[in-house]
């Protein structure tokens, strides 16, 4: 089935208007094994025009001008024109069809939460790019287009220039990160070198995909956010080894400036975690971007996986980043997070949450 046929089928099966058609289209293209093929120019233009029309006609509340239906439809049309006028032979990333890239980028503009790291450790980059794409969709779209076509782009004040290896290696990574737009943006931002390909155990697995709290804070600052705060922490017996890993292996700051979580968490982890969650809840109420640092298991729990009670903290190498949309703190904690290509809401007791929680980084847009 071609992309154009998938679009027509989505509209035919939509029971509740254009929003339902958009959902159906996402579901079909995200099915395992969907063959994107090589869309013709006519198919590409048809899909982009139709998708922009759907987005503009959805019944949704426009919360701001930059997140409005009309504005996102305008961006999708900009992507269409930009790549229509670009010859495939001149794009910087090899082995990626421009039409496929354009359609995928349009879908990320429409639904930023659908960024998916796949089978990689790029959750930090996902969280930051989700926040960027949600609040500044046009800047995000141009960032992605410039990376794909020119081989370099500005992420706020930071120039991102992916290596030749990154620009050539999508076919070798497709099984791990299937969507080309995610590969181009996430891998370029993190600037993966793939030097850990030969390692499959311990801390070195995916080391060059790993993002430390200090790097998250740096990205947010360079993207133009203000009041960047790092409230992350590691277990008391992990600080030395993580600091060594940060500086000697991945070349990142372990924490952002001013972070004091490691020291305070050593004294009373549970009470500190509760206070920390309260700060995260307050940051959200003030309109700040909040990115949670947790055990990867917490992301699995959020999407409905079974879990067991646990007392020990997150093991080194099993941490995970998730953008946060909601926190309700009480005897139980309800949280809504963006991870694994969508949003999830879950409720856990403090006893179940605290061992899996490692703080957050926040910033004011």
Secondary structure, 3 states (H helix, E strand, C coil): CCHHHHHHHHHHHCCCCHHHHHHHHHHHHCCCCCCCCCCCHHHHHHHHHHHHHHHHHCCCCCCCHHHCHHHHHHHHHHHHHHHHCCCHHHCCCCCCCHHHHHHHHHHHHHCHHHCCCCCCCCHHHHHHHHHHHHHCHHHHHHHHHHHHHHCCEEECCEEECCCHHHHHCHHHHCCCCCCHHHHHHHHHHHCCCCCCCCCCCHHHCCHHHCCCHHHHHHHHHHCCCEEEEECCCCCCCCHHHHHHHHHHHHCCCCCCCCCCHHHHHHHCHHHHHHHHHHHHHHHHHCCCEEEEEEEHHHHHHHCCCCCCCCCCCCCCCCEEEEEEEEEEECCEEEEEEEECCEEEEEEEEHHHHHCCEEEEEEEEC
